[in-house]
Amino acid sequence: MLPVLIPILAGLGGAVVGALSRQPEINRLKEQVRKLQVEIQRLQRVVEEQDRQIRELKIRYNALKAYHFVERVRQKSRLRGAIMFQYAFKEYMDLLVVQTRGNGYVLSEDEVLFYNAFDRLVNNSEISVEEKLLIREYIRSKYAYEIDNMIEPETGDIVEKVESIHVA
């Protein structure tokens, strides 16, 4: 049985000697694995922080998009209001020129109400909410398409009409 044991013991001894001789390499590899695990954890924290920052930036981006939308609507509304005022001014000037020329044109009741309300507005007199609504409705009834499509009125002819009036 000794002849069988010697090769087994020699094999075990060789394995032990081989393992012991490789122990520094094993320790070095274990240390490298530990360092890599620490680095993986650090990188995972970096990725988590980047994910958090990306989520925050997305929220800010969406907030800016919403703000931009609201601001765009607000500016569009202001533009429509300015265009509506231009049409109101044009209408007022047209009615003023018609009255001044005295060519027999009789203003309708709506035109008179509009003219009087806008005249008070232009002359910085107190104007009621009802009169403001009257001006708005009168102008929208005549120029809704132009206002909705933000088409500015031609104002060059207004100046010509006013200049052509001869007051005796």
Secondary structure as UniProt FT lines:
FT   HELIX           2..101
FT   HELIX           109..122
FT   TURN            123..124
FT   HELIX           129..148
FT   TURN            149..150
FT   HELIX           156..163
//
